[in-house]
Amino acid sequence: MTSEQSTRTAEHRLKRLHERLGGVAYGGDYNPEQWPREVWAEDVRLMKEAGVNLVTLAVFSWSRLETADGVYDFGWLDEIMDLLHANGIGVDLATPDAVPPAWLIAQYPDILPVLADGSTFGFGSRQHFDVSHPAYREKSLAMAEKMGERYAGHPALCMWHVNNEYGPVSYGPHADRAFREWLQKKYSTMEDLNSAWSTDVWGQVFSDWSQVSAPAQPRTWSNPSRRLDFHRFTSDSMLAHYKAERDILRRHTPDLPIVTNFMRFYKNNDYWAWAAEEDAAALDIYPDPREEDAHVAAALNFDLMRSLRKGQPWLVMEQATAAVSQWSVNVSKLPGKMRLGSYQAIAQGADSILFFQWRQARGGTERFHSGMVNHAGPNTRVFREVCELGQELKGLGGITGTRSSAKAALVFDWDCWWALELGNSPRSDLNYPQEVLRLYRPFFDANIPVDFVDTKTDLGQYSLVVLPATYLLSDDAAQRIEEYVSGGGRLVASYLSGIVDPDNTIRLGGYPGALRKVLGAWSEEMHPLAGEGEAVKLSMADGGTASAEYWTEHLHTTTADVLASYASGRLEGSPAVTRNSFGGGTAVYLSARVDSTFLAELLGDEHAAAGIRPELDAPPGVQVRRRTGNGRSYLLVLNHNDAPARVDVKAGGMDLLTETAVQGTVELPANGVLVIDQTTTAETGR
């Protein structure tokens, strides 16, 4: 099956899902095994009151479904699925292998992951498995087979949820074996491996495959190329396990969507590779209410999820109604913020709003993590907000399946992330997601939609491409970038781009090695700024001034024009920001972390020159996104401010949340949302 055929098939499965549910999926994780049976009937009654149409079952239920080796008990799960179906509520059924039961650990204690320092995880949490362990794999696949066989024809079953938040890394003997096997497929000889890993440095040369193991904690610093390959292996091995379960479930239920849940800014798994194997990207998102701009980082994650499957609608698999329990101070969301965050996800391409969890647990680790029904019961602000949102979403069925489009793209690449943060570099505090966020923020503030792409993507559909610290580039990727700019594209690259090749070895001839030609500039030396808050002044070619902190470079131009120069410090007089004409396009290079005002102005000039304009001229803090498709067009306007904001929605249309017509200048209350159906306007041009 080709990639295009796979995408169409996935879209067909998702279309059927939303047709069965009657629109946007709404609900969350439900753990009936944690409650007496007399609570189940009340749960279902309250779910119907809240407008819930989908719940996730059995995520952490392995010990209840297989009570001893080969002893299965599905009776309670049969009962709750029957009850949910009788009340018109669908089920997203999980395979429960994120939590190997105590009896399995007692039988195979080496299933527990081994840490880099040689210590072993204890039993008593979750994700406590080495995915390379043969017995873990055998037993988890047997459970998937049993569940697929038993529930394939159940009328409540709407989709599958494999495992939960894949991620545990192990450095134990099973990982050693699997890592060697992975390496032998990648490198045909020991000489190839030694060359790729630069093992002559510090005398680390291997002469036999048996000598190679996972990069456990050494006396001092470990080989960065070896660690990069171990990152790749870890992601691949967990993905292989997901695919094995998926294939079992697909055999039993070929028409149902199958996903696993991704996490916000999660480093261990290459989500580009993972999303290609799923029917939809699905995200667990928990912004910290203590952070004033938490919605911006959330927006980045939403755009990433939308981009992972080339614009296909994605799923919010988990979020909190109020407070979580994982931080040192767990602040509850203010009234209206849960609704606003939910519509932000929809505005950026989500077709589901699901929570962890339905009923707040009385005991266990997450007993203070909020639910749709909290400890105080349904007579609460939170449950009233849950019900209000559920009723509103019933009127948005037409939005499912529609998409957002973008003419600007930012690179987000897991190879770059892994390689950049391995340490032993000019700065040990480098944070790849924060580097991406810095260059994403000006687009968000200007209401310019962006796609995310990896370094393997064809860039031809974009008018502007941004490389935030795109540290690792292959020769093919560098060639595609040159061809993109030469063909008329506009490029902006930040410091720490194009530094290493896929083996994580430095490209010679000056930084940024792979991009010197297209940028028309090269750097002879990196100069990170030492002191916290230390800054240098910049002077711009147009007479303006700016500043830079954290990072600078000793830059030389070959063919590029200088947009800004260092005006203080050891690099005074040297170029800081350049623009190069290359073929039919241009390429800007930021050799320094420039201040946010200068960055916003520069990127604003770039997207304007690329012909990219926002949907509306909105005031600060007001987000605007459009979704189109299936003959329909929706304009979503969200006020992230804590005060009212006035927005000119121009031709307007019907606001589906209030069922009133809007046009011209409207006042959005604090945390207010408009979902404007502009289908007629879009079709007639009025």
C-alpha positions in Angstrom: 0.0 0.0 0.0 1.4 3.4 -0.9 1.6 6.3 1.6 -1.2 8.1 -0.3 -3.4 5.0 -0.2 -2.7 4.5 3.5 -3.7 8.2 4.2 -7.0 7.8 2.3 -7.7 4.6 4.2 -7.0 6.3 7.5 -9.3 9.2 6.6 -12.0 6.7 5.7 -11.8 5.1 9.1 -11.9 8.5 10.9 -14.8 9.6 8.8 -16.7 6.5 9.8 -15.8 7.1 13.5 -17.2 10.6 13.5 -20.3 9.5 11.6 -20.9 6.9 14.3 -20.4 9.5 17.1 -22.4 12.2 15.4 -19.5 14.7 15.1 -16.7 15.7 17.4 -15.6 12.9 19.8 -16.2 14.0 23.4 -15.4 12.1 26.6 -12.3 10.6 28.2 -10.5 7.8 30.0 -13.0 5.8 32.0 -11.8 3.3 34.7 -14.9 1.5 35.9 -12.7 -1.2 37.6 -11.7 1.4 40.2 -15.4 1.8 41.3 -18.2 -0.4 42.6 -20.8 -1.5 40.1 -23.5 0.7 41.6 -21.4 3.7 40.5 -21.5 2.5 36.8 -25.1 3.4 36.2 -24.6 6.9 37.7 -21.6 7.3 35.5 -23.5 6.5 32.3 -26.4 8.8 33.4 -23.9 11.7 33.9 -22.1 10.9 30.7 -25.3 11.4 28.8 -26.0 14.6 30.6 -22.6 15.9 29.7 -22.9 14.9 26.0 -20.2 12.3 26.2 -20.1 10.0 23.1 -16.8 8.2 23.5 -14.8 6.8 26.4 -11.5 5.0 26.6 -11.5 1.7 28.5 -8.9 -0.7 29.9 -5.7 1.5 29.6 -4.4 0.2 33.0 -6.4 -3.0 33.3 -4.0 -5.9 32.5 -4.0 -7.2 36.0 -7.9 -7.4 35.9 -8.1 -8.8 32.4 -5.4 -11.5 32.9 -5.4 -12.3 36.6 -2.7 -15.0 36.3 -0.6 -16.4 33.5 -3.1 -17.4 30.8 -6.2 -16.9 33.1 -8.4 -14.3 31.5 -11.4 -12.5 32.9 -13.3 -10.3 30.5 -16.6 -10.5 32.3 -16.5 -7.0 33.8 -15.3 -5.4 30.6 -18.1 -7.2 28.6 -20.6 -5.8 31.2 -19.5 -2.2 31.0 -19.2 -2.2 27.2 -22.8 -3.5 27.0 -23.9 -0.8 29.3 -22.2 1.9 27.4 -23.6 0.7 24.1 -27.1 0.5 25.5 -26.8 4.2 26.3 -25.4 5.3 23.0 -21.8 5.8 24.1 -18.9 4.4 22.0 -15.7 2.8 23.3 -12.0 3.5 22.4 -10.6 0.2 23.7 -7.0 0.1 24.9 -4.6 -2.7 25.0 -3.3 -2.5 28.6 0.3 -3.4 28.2 1.6 -0.1 29.6 1.3 -1.8 33.0 2.6 -5.4 33.2 0.9 -7.0 36.2 2.7 -8.0 39.4 2.5 -11.8 38.6 4.3 -11.2 35.3 7.1 -9.2 36.9 7.4 -11.9 39.6 7.8 -14.5 36.9 10.1 -12.4 34.7 11.7 -9.8 37.0 14.1 -8.7 34.1 11.1 -7.2 32.3 11.7 -4.2 34.5 13.8 -1.5 32.7 17.4 -1.0 33.6 18.6 2.6 33.9 21.8 4.0 32.4 23.5 3.7 35.8 22.7 0.0 36.0 19.9 0.3 38.6 16.5 -1.3 37.9 13.1 0.3 38.0 11.0 -1.2 40.8 7.4 -2.3 40.4 4.7 0.1 41.5 4.3 2.7 38.8 3.6 2.3 35.1 5.5 1.9 31.9 7.7 -0.5 33.8 8.8 -2.7 30.9 11.7 -3.3 28.6 10.1 -3.5 25.2 12.9 -5.8 24.0 12.1 -8.5 26.5 10.7 -11.6 24.7 8.2 -12.5 27.4 6.8 -9.0 27.6 6.4 -9.0 23.9 4.8 -12.5 23.8 2.3 -11.8 26.6 1.3 -8.3 25.4 0.7 -9.6 21.9 -1.3 -12.5 23.3 -3.5 -9.9 25.1 -4.0 -7.9 21.9 -5.0 -11.1 20.2 -7.5 -12.0 22.9 -9.1 -8.5 22.9 -9.2 -8.3 19.1 -10.9 -11.7 18.8 -13.4 -11.0 21.6 -14.5 -7.5 20.8 -14.2 -7.3 17.0 -17.9 -7.5 16.6 -19.0 -5.6 19.7 -21.3 -2.7 18.7 -19.7 -0.3 21.3 -16.2 -0.6 19.8 -15.3 2.5 17.8 -11.5 2.5 17.8 -8.4 1.1 19.4 -5.9 2.7 21.7 -2.6 0.7 21.8 -0.6 0.9 25.1 -0.3 4.3 26.7 2.3 7.0 26.3 5.1 4.8 25.0 8.5 5.8 26.3 10.4 3.6 28.8 14.1 3.3 27.9 16.1 0.3 29.1 19.9 -0.3 29.1 19.7 -3.9 30.3 20.7 -7.2 28.6 17.6 -7.5 26.4 18.1 -4.0 25.1 21.8 -4.8 24.5 20.9 -7.8 22.3 18.2 -5.9 20.4 20.5 -2.9 19.9 23.3 -5.1 18.4 20.7 -6.6 16.0 19.6 -3.2 15.0 23.1 -2.0 14.4 24.0 -5.1 12.4 21.2 -4.2 10.0 22.3 -0.6 9.7 26.1 -1.2 9.5 27.3 -4.1 7.4 30.7 -4.3 9.0 32.4 -3.4 12.2 34.6 -1.0 10.2 31.5 0.9 9.1 30.3 1.2 12.7 33.7 2.3 14.0 33.9 4.9 11.2 30.4 6.3 11.9 31.0 6.5 15.6 34.5 8.0 15.3 35.7 5.3 17.8 39.4 6.2 17.3 38.6 9.1 19.6 39.4 8.0 23.1 40.3 4.5 21.8 36.8 3.1 21.7 37.3 0.8 18.7 35.2 -2.4 18.6 36.5 -5.6 17.0 33.4 -7.8 17.4 29.7 -7.2 17.6 29.5 -8.9 21.0 31.5 -6.0 22.4 28.8 -3.5 21.6 26.1 -2.7 24.1 23.6 0.1 25.0 25.5 3.3 26.0 25.2 2.8 29.8 26.6 5.5 32.0 30.4 5.6 31.6 33.0 7.2 33.9 32.9 10.5 32.1 31.2 11.6 28.8 30.0 9.0 26.4 30.3 8.8 22.6 27.7 11.1 21.1 27.3 9.1 17.8 26.7 5.9 19.8 24.1 7.7 21.9 22.4 9.1 18.8 22.0 5.7 17.3 20.7 4.4 20.6 18.0 7.1 20.5 17.1 5.9 17.0 17.0 2.3 18.1 14.8 3.0 21.1 12.2 4.8 19.1 12.3 2.1 16.4 12.0 -0.8 18.9 9.0 0.7 20.6 7.4 1.5 17.2 8.0 -2.1 16.1 6.0 -3.3 19.2 3.2 -0.8 18.5 3.0 -2.1 14.9 2.9 -5.7 16.0 -0.1 -5.0 18.2 -1.7 -2.8 15.5 -1.4 -5.5 12.9 -3.2 -8.0 15.2 -6.0 -5.6 15.8 -6.2 -4.6 12.2 -6.7 -8.2 11.2 -9.7 -8.5 13.5 -11.1 -5.0 12.8 -9.9 -3.6 9.4 -12.3 -0.6 9.4 -11.6 0.8 12.9 -9.0 3.5 13.6 -5.9 2.4 15.6 -3.8 5.0 17.5 -1.5 5.4 20.5 -1.2 8.6 22.5 1.6 11.0 21.9 2.9 13.5 24.6 3.8 17.2 24.6 7.4 17.8 23.6 8.3 14.1 24.1 11.9 13.3 23.1 12.2 9.5 23.1 10.0 8.7 20.1 10.3 10.1 16.6 6.7 11.0 16.0 7.2 11.5 12.3 8.0 7.8 12.0 5.2 6.9 14.4 2.5 9.0 12.9 3.0 7.3 9.5 2.0 4.0 11.1 -1.2 5.3 12.8 -4.6 6.3 11.6 -4.3 9.7 13.4 -1.9 11.6 15.5 -3.3 11.7 19.1 -2.0 14.0 21.8 -2.0 14.2 25.6 -1.7 17.9 26.4 -1.3 19.4 29.8 -0.4 23.1 29.7 0.7 24.5 33.0 -1.8 27.2 34.2 1.0 28.9 36.1 2.6 29.9 32.7 1.1 33.0 31.2 1.8 31.9 27.7 1.1 28.2 28.1 -1.3 28.5 25.2 1.5 29.3 22.8 3.5 26.1 23.6 0.2 24.3 23.3 -0.4 25.8 19.9 3.0 24.6 18.7 2.1 21.1 19.8 -1.3 21.3 18.1 0.3 22.5 14.8 2.9 19.7 15.1 0.1 17.1 15.6 -1.7 18.5 12.5 1.5 18.3 10.5 2.5 14.8 11.4 0.0 13.3 8.9 0.2 16.1 6.3 -2.7 18.2 7.7 -5.1 15.3 8.5 -7.3 16.1 11.5 -5.9 14.8 14.8 -7.2 13.8 18.2 -6.9 15.3 21.7 -6.6 12.0 23.6 -6.1 13.5 27.1 -6.3 16.9 28.8 -7.3 18.0 32.2 -10.6 19.7 33.2 -8.9 21.6 36.0 -5.7 20.6 37.9 -3.1 17.9 37.3 -1.0 16.2 39.9 2.5 16.0 38.4 4.0 19.4 39.2 5.3 20.9 42.5 2.3 23.3 42.5 -0.7 22.1 40.7 -2.8 25.1 39.9 -6.4 24.6 38.7 -7.5 26.1 35.4 -9.4 29.3 35.8 -13.1 29.3 34.7 -13.4 29.3 31.0 -9.8 28.1 30.3 -10.7 24.5 29.8 -13.3 25.5 27.1 -10.9 27.9 25.5 -8.1 25.3 25.3 -10.5 22.8 23.8 -11.6 25.2 21.1 -8.0 26.1 20.5 -7.3 22.5 19.7 -10.3 22.3 17.3 -9.2 25.6 15.7 -5.8 23.9 15.0 -7.2 20.8 13.5 -8.5 18.5 16.3 -11.6 16.4 15.8 -11.8 15.2 19.4 -11.9 16.6 22.9 -11.1 13.8 25.4 -10.0 14.1 29.0 -8.1 12.1 31.6 -10.2 11.1 33.3 -14.0 10.7 33.5 -14.2 10.3 37.3 -11.5 11.6 39.6 -9.8 8.7 41.4 -10.1 8.3 45.2 -6.7 6.6 45.6 -3.5 5.9 43.8 -0.9 8.2 42.3 -3.3 10.4 40.3 -6.0 10.9 43.0 -5.6 14.7 42.8 -5.6 14.8 39.0 -9.0 16.4 38.1 -11.7 14.5 36.2 -14.9 15.4 34.4 -16.6 14.4 37.6 -14.4 15.4 40.6 -14.4 14.3 44.2 -17.2 16.7 45.1 -19.5 15.1 42.5 -21.5 16.7 39.7 -22.7 19.8 41.5 -19.5 21.7 40.7 -18.2 24.4 38.4 -16.1 21.8 36.5 -18.9 19.5 35.7 -21.1 22.4 34.7 -18.4 23.5 32.3 -18.0 19.9 31.0 -21.8 19.8 30.3 -21.8 23.2 28.6 -18.9 22.3 26.3 -20.5 18.9 25.5 -23.7 20.6 24.4 -21.9 23.2 22.3 -19.8 20.5 20.5 -23.0 18.8 19.3 -23.5 21.7 17.0 -20.1 21.4 15.4 -20.4 18.1 13.6 -19.7 19.6 10.2 -16.2 20.7 11.3 -14.9 17.1 11.5 -12.8 16.2 8.6 -12.0 19.8 7.6 -8.4 21.0 7.5 -6.2 24.0 7.9 -3.5 25.0 5.4 -0.3 26.9 5.7 2.3 28.5 3.4 5.0 28.8 6.0 6.9 25.8 7.5 9.2 25.3 10.5 11.5 22.3 10.7 11.0 20.0 13.8 13.1 17.0 13.6 13.8 14.3 16.2 17.3 13.5 14.8 18.2 17.2 15.3 16.7 17.2 18.8 18.6 14.1 19.9 21.9 15.2 18.4 21.7 18.8 19.7 21.1 17.8 23.3 23.7 15.1 23.7 26.1 17.5 25.5 29.8 18.1 25.0 29.0 21.1 22.9 29.6 24.9 23.4 26.5 25.0 25.7 25.2 22.1 27.8 21.9 23.9 28.4 20.6 23.7 24.8 16.9 23.0 24.7 15.7 22.1 21.2 11.9 22.6 21.7 12.6 26.0 23.2 14.7 27.0 20.2 11.8 26.0 18.0 9.3 27.8 20.2 11.3 31.0 19.9 10.9 31.0 16.1 7.3 29.8 16.2 6.1 32.5 18.6 6.2 35.4 16.1 4.1 33.4 13.6 1.6 32.6 16.3 1.4 36.2 17.4 0.9 37.4 13.9 -1.8 34.7 13.2 0.2 33.2 10.4 -0.5 29.4 10.3 2.5 27.2 10.0 3.1 23.6 9.2 5.9 21.6 10.8 8.1 19.4 8.5 11.1 17.1 9.1 14.3 17.3 7.2 13.1 14.7 4.7 10.1 16.8 3.5 9.8 18.2 0.0 9.6 22.0 0.7 8.2 23.0 -2.7 4.7 23.8 -1.4 5.9 26.5 1.0 6.7 30.1 0.4 8.7 30.5 3.6 10.7 27.8 5.5 12.4 28.3 8.9 15.2 26.2 10.3 15.4 26.6 14.1 18.7 25.1 15.3 18.4 22.4 12.6 21.6 20.9 13.9 21.7 17.7 11.8 21.3 17.7 8.1 22.0 14.9 5.6 23.5 15.8 2.2 20.1 15.1 0.6 18.4 17.5 3.0 21.0 20.2 2.3 20.5 19.7 -1.4 16.7 20.0 -1.1 17.1 23.2 0.8 19.4 24.6 -1.9 17.0 23.6 -4.6 14.1 25.1 -2.7 15.8 28.5 -2.3 17.2 28.5 -5.8 13.6 27.9 -7.1 12.3 31.0 -5.4 11.7 30.0 -1.8 12.5 32.1 1.2 14.6 30.6 4.0 15.4 31.7 7.5 18.0 29.6 9.4 19.1 30.1 13.0 22.4 29.4 14.6 23.3 25.7 15.2 21.9 24.6 11.9 23.7 22.3 9.5 26.5 21.6 11.9 26.7 17.8 11.8 25.9 14.9 9.4 23.7 11.9 10.2 26.6 10.2 12.0 26.7 13.2 14.3 30.2 14.3 13.0 31.1 17.9 12.4 31.0 19.2 8.8 34.3 20.9 8.1 35.0 24.2 6.4 33.2 26.5 8.8 29.7 26.6 10.3 26.9 26.1 9.4 28.6 23.4 7.3 25.7 22.1 5.2 24.3 25.5 4.5 27.3 27.7 3.8 26.6 27.9 0.1 22.9 28.8 0.3 23.5 31.3 3.1 26.5 33.0 1.5 28.2 33.2 4.9 30.3 31.1 7.2 31.3 31.2 10.9 34.8 30.4 12.1 34.0 30.2 15.8 31.0 29.9 18.1 30.8 32.4 21.0 28.1 31.5 23.5 27.6 34.2 26.0 28.6 33.2 29.5 26.7 35.2 32.0 23.0 34.9 32.6 21.4 37.9 31.1 24.6 38.9 29.3 23.8 40.7 26.1 25.5 42.4 23.2 24.3 45.3 21.1 23.4 45.0 17.4 23.3 47.8 14.8 21.1 47.3 11.8 21.9 48.3 8.3 18.8 50.6 8.3 20.1 52.5 11.3 18.1 50.7 14.0 19.4 48.9 17.0 18.7 45.6 18.7 20.4 43.2 21.1 21.4 39.5 21.3 22.0 37.1 24.2 22.9 33.5 24.9 24.6 32.8 21.5 26.8 34.6 19.1 29.2 33.6 16.3 32.3 35.0 14.5 30.6 35.3 11.1 32.0 36.1 7.6 30.1 36.8 4.5 30.9 35.5 1.0 27.9 36.6 -1.1 25.4 37.6 1.6 24.3 41.2 2.6 24.6 42.2 6.2 21.3 43.1 7.9 22.8 43.6 11.4 26.2 43.7 12.9 27.6 43.2 16.4 28.0 46.7 18.0 29.6 45.7 21.3 31.6 42.9 22.8 34.4 40.8 21.3 32.7 40.5 17.9 32.0 44.3 17.5 31.9 45.1 13.8 31.3 41.5 12.6 28.1 40.5 10.8 25.4 39.1 13.0 22.4 38.7 10.7 22.7 38.2 6.9 20.5 37.8 3.8 21.7 36.1 0.7 20.2 36.1 -2.8 20.5 32.5 -4.1 19.0 31.7 -7.5 15.4 32.9 -7.4 15.1 33.0 -3.6 16.7 34.4 -0.5 18.2 32.9 2.7 18.6 34.7 6.0 21.0 33.6 8.7 20.7 34.4 12.4 24.1 33.9 14.0 22.8 35.2 17.3 19.8 34.8 19.6 18.4 38.2 18.7 15.8 39.9 20.9 12.1 39.1 20.4 11.2 42.5 18.9 13.9 42.3 16.2 13.0 38.6 15.5 9.3 39.4 15.1 10.0 42.3 12.7 12.4 40.2 10.7 10.1 37.2 10.4 7.2 39.6 9.7 9.1 41.1 6.8 9.9 37.6 5.5 6.3 36.3 5.6 5.0 39.6 4.1 7.6 39.3 1.3 6.5 35.7 0.7 2.9 36.9 0.2 1.6 35.3 3.4 -1.1 37.3 5.2 -3.2 36.6 8.3 -6.9 35.9 8.0 -7.8 38.9 10.0 -6.1 41.9 11.6 -6.6 40.8 15.2 -5.4 42.5 18.4 -2.7 40.9 20.5 -3.8 37.8 22.3 -6.5 37.0 19.8 -6.0 33.8 17.7 -7.6 33.3 14.3 -7.6 30.1 12.4 -9.6 28.7 9.4 -10.7 25.1 8.7 -12.0 24.2 5.3 -13.1 21.1 3.4 -16.1 19.0 2.5 -17.6 22.1 0.9 -17.5 24.0 4.2 -15.5 26.9 5.7 -15.1 27.8 9.3 -13.4 30.8 10.9 -12.4 30.3 14.6 -11.6 33.3 16.7 -10.2 32.9 20.3 -9.5 35.5 22.9 -6.6 34.3 25.1 -6.7 37.6 27.0 -8.1 38.0 30.5 -10.0 41.1 29.2 -12.5 41.7 26.3 -11.1 42.3 22.8 -12.6 43.9 19.8 -12.1 42.0 16.5 -13.3 42.9 12.9 -14.6 39.6 11.5 -15.4 41.4 8.2 -18.1 39.5 6.3 -18.7 37.2 9.3 -21.3 34.5 9.2 -23.2 32.4 11.7 -21.6 31.9 15.0 -22.4 28.2 15.8 -21.9 28.6 19.5 -24.5 31.3 20.0 -26.5 30.5 16.8 -26.4 34.2 15.9 -25.1 36.1 12.9 -22.0 38.1 13.3 -20.2 40.6 11.1 -18.0 43.6 11.3 -16.5 44.5 14.6 -17.5 42.3 17.5 -16.4 42.2 21.1 -15.1 38.9 22.4 -15.2 38.5 26.2 -12.2 37.3 28.1 -11.6 33.6 27.1 -14.3 34.1 24.5 -14.6 32.0 21.3 -16.4 32.4 17.9 -16.9 29.5 15.6 -18.2 31.2 12.4 -19.7 29.2 9.7 -18.6 31.0 6.5 -19.6 28.3 4.1 -22.1 30.6 2.2 -19.5 33.4 2.1 -16.8 31.1 0.8 -19.0 29.6 -1.9 -20.5 32.9 -3.2 -17.6 35.2 -2.6 -19.8 37.6 -0.6 
